[in-house]
Amino acid sequence: MKWFLAFALPCIAAMKRALVVVDMTVEQVANISYQKDEIIQTIRRLAQSGKFDAIIDSHLWFEKGGPPSSLAEMFPNIGHAGTEGANLIPELRDLGLEFVKKYQYSCFAGGSDLESHLRKLGIEEVVITGINTDYCVLATALDSFYAMFQTRVVESGVSSFNGRAGHLEGLKDIRRYLGDIVVGSDNYLPESGDWPS
């Protein structure tokens, strides 16, 4: 048994991991009231933890000549490339997040380069934060799972336009369809230490 643990534990520790931050843009975060400050602080702490091989900002980005998206018609006032509202919120801009354009509810769908980018980096585990728990986070978790990534959703790192009820419904659906993948931020943070805000 000791020889197995000596082999298996380094393999587990060596798994390459990405933090994916969904739709944390100026215009979208403005619509969040439920645990907004908590998700921002959770994302900051995770991004600064040193536990991730890639930290991805994936948010709606509609531009002329880009992939067609039904969401651009459904939500004509968000995600327009080059507008301040479509940019990452100021509270997360100093963290060095790498931007991958998003065109549908899922960060993986509709012409997104996210899956191919993660594959090139050798990523095996995708840890999801952001908004909305009951739409884009759920859709991203499903597609991550279908793409055979180890998938996790950080409960204190996600929220919903639909408040606490929408957030809890989203978590319920994630658990129903994907099993026990909802985790606490402490799974990826050191046990102690002061974190910058």
C-alpha positions in Angstrom: 0.0 0.0 0.0 2.8 2.4 0.8 4.3 2.0 -2.7 0.8 2.9 -4.2 0.5 6.1 -2.1 4.1 7.1 -2.9 3.1 6.9 -6.6 -0.5 8.1 -6.5 -0.1 11.2 -4.3 2.4 13.0 -6.5 0.2 12.3 -9.5 -2.8 13.8 -7.8 -0.8 16.9 -6.7 0.5 17.3 -10.2 -2.9 17.7 -11.8 -3.0 20.9 -13.8 -5.8 23.2 -12.8 -7.5 26.2 -14.3 -9.7 28.8 -12.5 -12.4 30.0 -14.9 -14.1 33.2 -14.0 -17.5 33.6 -15.7 -19.1 36.9 -16.8 -17.7 39.1 -14.1 -18.2 42.2 -16.2 -19.1 45.8 -15.1 -22.6 45.6 -16.6 -23.4 42.1 -15.4 -22.0 42.4 -11.8 -24.1 45.6 -11.4 -27.2 43.3 -11.5 -26.0 41.1 -8.6 -27.1 41.8 -5.1 -26.8 38.4 -3.4 -23.3 37.8 -2.0 -21.6 40.1 -4.6 -18.7 41.2 -2.3 -18.2 37.6 -1.2 -17.8 36.2 -4.7 -15.4 39.0 -5.6 -13.2 38.3 -2.5 -13.4 34.5 -3.1 -12.2 35.0 -6.7 -9.4 37.3 -5.6 -8.2 34.8 -3.0 -8.4 31.9 -5.4 -6.5 33.8 -8.1 -3.8 34.7 -5.6 -3.5 31.3 -4.0 -0.9 29.9 -6.4 -3.0 26.7 -6.9 -3.9 27.4 -10.5 -1.9 26.9 -13.7 -4.2 29.1 -15.6 -6.7 31.8 -14.5 -9.2 32.6 -17.2 -11.7 35.5 -17.5 -14.4 34.3 -19.9 -17.2 36.8 -20.5 -19.7 37.7 -23.3 -18.0 39.6 -26.2 -20.1 40.3 -29.2 -18.3 41.9 -32.1 -18.8 42.4 -35.8 -17.4 39.4 -37.7 -17.5 37.2 -34.6 -19.4 34.0 -34.2 -23.2 34.4 -34.4 -24.9 34.2 -31.0 -28.6 34.0 -30.1 -27.7 35.7 -26.8 -26.7 38.9 -28.7 -30.3 39.2 -29.8 -31.8 38.1 -26.5 -29.7 40.5 -24.5 -28.9 43.5 -26.9 -27.6 45.7 -24.1 -24.7 43.6 -22.8 -21.5 42.2 -24.0 -20.7 44.7 -26.8 -17.0 44.5 -27.6 -15.0 47.6 -26.6 -17.6 49.1 -24.2 -16.7 49.7 -20.6 -19.7 47.7 -19.4 -18.4 44.6 -21.2 -15.0 44.7 -19.5 -13.9 42.8 -16.4 -14.8 44.5 -13.2 -12.0 46.8 -11.8 -11.7 44.7 -8.6 -10.3 41.8 -10.6 -8.2 43.6 -13.3 -4.9 43.5 -11.3 -4.9 39.6 -11.1 -3.5 38.9 -14.5 -6.6 37.0 -15.8 -6.3 35.7 -19.3 -9.3 36.7 -21.5 -11.1 34.1 -23.6 -14.2 35.3 -25.5 -17.6 33.9 -24.6 -20.6 33.8 -27.0 -23.2 31.6 -25.4 -24.3 30.7 -21.8 -21.4 28.2 -21.6 -17.9 29.5 -21.8 -17.1 26.4 -23.9 -19.9 26.8 -26.6 -20.6 28.7 -29.8 -17.1 29.2 -31.2 -15.2 29.8 -28.0 -11.6 28.8 -27.9 -11.7 27.8 -24.2 -11.5 24.0 -24.6 -8.7 24.1 -27.1 -6.8 26.6 -25.0 -7.1 24.5 -21.8 -6.0 21.4 -23.8 -2.9 23.2 -25.0 -2.0 24.1 -21.4 -2.5 20.5 -20.3 -5.3 21.4 -17.9 -7.2 18.5 -16.3 -9.3 20.2 -13.7 -11.6 23.2 -14.2 -12.7 25.2 -11.2 -15.6 27.5 -11.9 -16.6 30.9 -10.3 -18.7 33.9 -11.4 -22.2 34.5 -12.5 -25.0 33.3 -13.0 -25.2 30.1 -10.9 -28.4 29.1 -12.6 -27.5 29.9 -16.2 -23.9 30.5 -17.3 -22.1 28.7 -14.4 -24.4 25.7 -14.8 -24.0 25.6 -18.6 -20.2 25.9 -18.3 -20.0 23.2 -15.7 -22.0 20.8 -17.9 -19.8 21.5 -20.9 -16.6 21.1 -18.8 -17.9 17.8 -17.5 -18.9 16.6 -21.0 -15.4 17.6 -22.2 -14.0 15.2 -19.6 -12.3 17.8 -17.4 -12.5 17.2 -13.6 -15.1 19.9 -12.8 -15.7 21.9 -9.7 -17.9 24.8 -8.8 -16.9 27.0 -5.8 -20.1 27.7 -3.9 -18.9 31.0 -2.3 -17.5 32.1 -5.7 -20.8 32.1 -7.6 -24.0 34.1 -7.5 -27.1 34.9 -9.6 -29.2 37.8 -10.9 -32.1 35.9 -9.4 -30.8 36.4 -5.9 -30.5 33.7 -3.3 -33.3 31.6 -4.8 -31.7 31.5 -8.2 -28.3 30.8 -6.7 -29.7 27.8 -4.7 -31.7 26.5 -7.7 -28.5 26.6 -9.8 -26.5 24.7 -7.2 -29.4 22.2 -6.9 -29.3 21.6 -10.7 -25.5 21.3 -10.8 -25.6 18.7 -8.1 -28.6 16.9 -9.8 -26.8 16.6 -13.1 -23.2 16.4 -12.2 -23.0 14.9 -8.7 -21.0 16.2 -5.8 -18.9 18.8 -7.6 -19.8 21.9 -5.6 -17.0 22.7 -3.2 -15.9 25.4 -0.8 -13.1 27.8 -1.5 -11.1 26.2 1.3 -10.4 23.2 -1.0 -8.0 25.5 -2.9 -6.8 27.9 -0.2 -4.1 27.5 2.5 -5.5 26.7 5.9 -4.2 29.9 7.4 -2.8 33.3 6.4 -3.9 36.8 5.7 -5.1 37.5 2.2 -4.9 40.8 0.4 -8.3 42.2 -0.4 
